[in-house]
């Protein structure tokens, strides 16, 4: 299986690039975030020509998540039990079973600033996600939780830690929330960078940030042990961040060699 995750920052604005990238890269399963596209308006036909079925969860505003699959899309669920809202639950999580793998696409709240109510919402959302994933892991299927986590796991995952002092994405509480997910037995599948020593996935649109590689690693793939053991390679597709009208995020592509379970009698 080839699994990818990409914050596209509007699926309609990025549609020609997305379709071209899907054709060139050939992922079997794609987790999208920040689709900003109402479910009924998702470009199902355009990606369908490449063999993908779609599960989308979005109200058309600034959030929205989706899973595209050409290897099956079963037991689709939007959101998760106990998911908090701001004030109502938002379109930030969707999950499905794809060829025997439980796949989640998540778009974690930004948090804005550490003294903003959105920051407390972000931490509460993480805590509820942890509980939901603990239940999901009990189901026994290989699991991959992919998406924009809006947290850089370590100081090495930001271009200059001093710049982010007193900012979100790097605070101890946010990093503790990520650690709580790993404590469930999930592994951080760290991709190989295409440029430089750091596998950054996000670069601000401000002039020069991308070309100077002043980025952050905030798009992550967290995997259960059976999935993580099967990972053959993973990379950040930095080329997808180049050119005219890109997303401010680059996709992560993960190749896994999963061995189907053998029934015993």
matplotlib code that plots the C-alpha trace (Angstrom):
import matplotlib.pyplot as plt

x = [0.0, 1.1, -0.5, -0.2, -1.4, -1.7, -3.1, -4.2, -5.5, -8.7, -9.3, -11.0, -8.2, -5.7, -7.7, -5.6, -2.4, -4.1, -5.3, -1.9, -0.1, -2.4, -1.7, 2.0, 2.5, -0.2, -1.1, -3.6, -5.0, -4.8, -5.7, -6.6, -7.0, -8.3, -10.4, -12.7, -15.3, -18.9, -19.4, -21.8, -19.4, -16.3, -14.8, -15.7, -15.8, -12.4, -10.6, -12.9, -11.4, -8.2, -10.0, -10.6, -13.7, -14.2, -15.3, -15.5, -16.4, -16.6, -19.0, -17.1, -15.4, -11.8, -11.6, -12.6, -11.1, -11.3, -10.0, -9.5, -9.0, -8.7, -8.4, -11.7, -13.4, -15.5, -16.9, -16.6, -17.0, -17.0, -15.7, -15.2, -16.8, -16.3, -15.0, -15.2, -16.4, -15.7, -18.5, -20.0, -17.9, -16.0, -15.1, -11.7, -11.6, -12.7, -11.8, -12.3, -11.1, -9.0, -7.8, -7.7, -6.0, -7.8, -7.0, -7.7, -7.4, -7.2, -6.9, -6.0, -7.1, -4.5, -4.6, -3.9, -2.0, -1.4, -3.7, -6.6, -9.6, -8.8, -5.6, -7.6, -9.9, -6.9, -5.7, -9.2, -9.5, -6.2, -7.3, -10.5, -8.6, -6.4, -9.4, -10.9, -7.7, -7.3, -10.7, -9.8, -6.6, -8.5, -10.2, -7.0, -6.6, -3.3, -3.8, -2.5, -3.5, -2.3, -2.8, -2.0, -1.4, -0.4, 2.4, 6.1, 7.2, 10.7, 12.8, 14.5, 11.1, 11.1, 13.6, 14.5, 13.2, 13.9, 11.4, 8.6, 9.1, 5.7, 4.0, 1.7, 2.9, 5.9, 4.6, 5.2, 1.5, 1.0, 4.1, 2.8, -0.5, 1.5, 3.5, 0.2, -0.7, 2.7, 2.1, -0.8, 1.8, 1.8, 5.0, 6.0, 6.8, 9.4, 9.8, 13.0, 13.4, 14.1, 16.2, 18.3, 18.5, 14.9, 11.7, 9.7, 6.1, 4.9, 6.4, 4.6, 3.6, 5.7, 8.3, 11.4, 10.3, 10.0, 13.1, 15.2, 13.7, 12.3, 9.7, 8.1, 7.2, 3.6, 2.1, 2.6, 1.8, 1.3, 1.1, 0.3, 3.0, 1.8, 1.7, 5.0, 6.9, 5.7, 6.9, 9.4, 10.0, 8.5, 9.3, 8.2, 7.2, 8.7, 8.3, 4.5, 5.1, 6.7, 5.3, 2.2, -0.6, 0.7, -0.6, 1.6, 2.0, 3.8, 2.4, 4.0, 4.1, 4.5, 5.0, 4.2, 4.4, 1.6, 1.2, -2.5, -3.5, -3.7, -6.8, -6.1, -8.5]
y = [0.0, 3.5, 5.9, 9.7, 12.7, 16.3, 19.5, 20.9, 24.2, 24.1, 21.1, 23.2, 25.8, 23.0, 20.6, 20.6, 20.1, 17.4, 15.4, 15.7, 14.7, 11.7, 10.5, 10.9, 9.5, 6.8, 6.6, 3.9, 5.9, 9.7, 11.6, 15.2, 18.1, 21.7, 20.7, 23.8, 22.1, 21.1, 17.4, 17.7, 19.8, 17.6, 16.9, 13.2, 12.8, 14.3, 12.0, 9.1, 9.1, 7.9, 5.1, 6.8, 6.6, 9.5, 9.9, 13.6, 15.4, 19.2, 22.1, 24.2, 26.6, 26.6, 23.0, 19.7, 16.3, 13.5, 10.0, 9.0, 5.3, 2.9, -0.2, 0.0, 2.4, 0.7, 1.5, 5.2, 7.3, 11.1, 12.7, 10.5, 9.9, 12.7, 15.1, 18.6, 21.6, 25.3, 25.6, 22.9, 19.9, 20.8, 18.8, 17.7, 13.9, 11.0, 7.4, 4.3, 0.8, 0.6, -2.9, -4.1, -0.9, 1.5, 4.9, 8.3, 11.7, 14.5, 18.2, 19.2, 22.7, 25.4, 26.8, 30.3, 31.6, 29.9, 32.3, 32.0, 29.7, 27.9, 26.6, 25.0, 23.6, 22.1, 20.3, 19.0, 17.8, 15.9, 14.3, 13.1, 11.9, 9.8, 8.1, 7.4, 5.9, 3.7, 2.2, 1.9, 0.1, -2.5, -3.5, -5.1, -3.7, -2.0, 1.7, 4.9, 8.3, 10.9, 14.6, 18.1, 17.8, 21.5, 20.5, 20.2, 17.2, 18.5, 21.6, 19.9, 20.1, 23.9, 26.0, 28.2, 27.3, 30.9, 32.3, 30.2, 31.2, 31.8, 30.5, 27.6, 24.4, 24.0, 24.3, 21.6, 20.9, 20.3, 18.1, 16.2, 15.6, 14.0, 11.9, 10.7, 9.3, 7.6, 6.1, 4.2, 2.3, 4.5, 5.3, 8.6, 7.6, 10.2, 10.8, 11.5, 15.1, 16.0, 19.0, 19.7, 17.6, 18.3, 16.7, 19.9, 19.7, 23.3, 26.6, 30.0, 31.7, 34.8, 35.5, 33.4, 31.1, 28.1, 28.8, 29.3, 26.1, 27.9, 25.4, 23.1, 19.4, 19.5, 17.0, 13.6, 9.9, 8.0, 4.3, 1.2, -1.4, -3.7, -0.8, 0.8, -2.5, -2.8, 0.7, 0.3, 4.0, 7.5, 10.8, 14.4, 15.3, 18.8, 19.2, 19.4, 22.7, 24.3, 26.1, 28.3, 28.3, 25.5, 24.6, 25.8, 22.2, 19.3, 15.8, 12.8, 9.5, 6.2, 2.8, -0.2, -4.0, -5.4, -9.1, -10.2, -12.0, -15.8, -17.5, -20.6, -23.3]
z = [0.0, -0.8, 1.7, 1.5, 3.6, 2.4, 3.7, 0.4, 1.7, -0.4, -2.7, -5.3, -5.5, -5.8, -7.9, -11.1, -9.1, -6.9, -10.0, -11.6, -8.4, -7.9, -11.5, -11.1, -7.6, -7.6, -3.9, -3.0, 0.0, 0.4, 3.6, 2.8, 5.2, 5.0, 2.0, 2.5, 0.3, 1.2, 1.0, -1.8, -3.9, -3.5, -6.9, -6.8, -10.6, -11.2, -8.8, -9.8, -13.2, -11.5, -9.7, -6.3, -4.2, -1.7, 1.9, 2.8, 6.0, 5.6, 6.0, 3.4, 5.7, 6.8, 7.9, 6.2, 5.9, 3.3, 2.5, -1.1, -1.8, -4.7, -2.5, -0.7, 1.6, 4.3, 7.7, 7.2, 10.3, 10.7, 13.9, 17.0, 20.3, 22.8, 20.2, 21.6, 19.6, 19.3, 20.3, 18.0, 16.7, 13.5, 10.4, 11.6, 11.6, 9.3, 9.4, 7.2, 6.6, 3.4, 2.3, 5.9, 7.3, 9.6, 8.2, 9.9, 8.4, 11.0, 11.0, 14.6, 15.7, 15.4, 18.9, 17.7, 20.8, 24.2, 25.9, 23.4, 24.2, 21.0, 22.6, 25.4, 22.7, 20.9, 24.0, 24.8, 21.2, 21.5, 24.7, 23.2, 20.1, 22.3, 23.9, 20.6, 19.2, 22.2, 21.5, 17.8, 18.5, 20.4, 17.1, 16.0, 12.5, 11.5, 12.0, 10.5, 11.8, 9.2, 8.8, 9.9, 13.7, 14.1, 16.5, 15.8, 17.9, 18.7, 18.3, 15.4, 13.6, 13.3, 11.4, 14.3, 17.8, 19.1, 16.6, 18.1, 21.8, 23.4, 20.3, 19.7, 17.9, 20.2, 23.7, 26.3, 26.6, 22.9, 22.7, 25.7, 23.8, 21.0, 23.4, 24.8, 21.4, 21.1, 24.6, 23.1, 21.0, 18.0, 16.2, 14.4, 10.8, 10.1, 6.4, 4.4, 3.4, -0.3, 0.8, 3.9, 7.1, 8.3, 6.8, 7.0, 5.6, 6.0, 4.9, 5.3, 2.1, 3.0, 0.4, 0.8, 3.5, 1.2, -0.8, 2.4, 3.8, 6.8, 7.6, 10.2, 10.5, 11.6, 9.1, 10.7, 10.2, 13.5, 13.0, 15.1, 15.5, 12.6, 10.2, 11.4, 11.1, 7.5, 6.4, 3.5, 2.9, 3.6, 2.1, 2.0, -1.6, -1.5, -5.3, -4.7, -2.8, -5.8, -8.8, -9.2, -6.6, -4.3, -0.9, 1.9, 2.9, 1.1, 1.0, 2.9, 1.0, 2.8, 1.2, 3.3, 2.7, 4.8, 5.0, 5.1, 8.2, 7.7, 9.2, 11.3, 12.1]

ax = plt.figure().add_subplot(projection="3d")
ax.plot(x, y, z, "-o")
ax.set_aspect("equal")
plt.show()
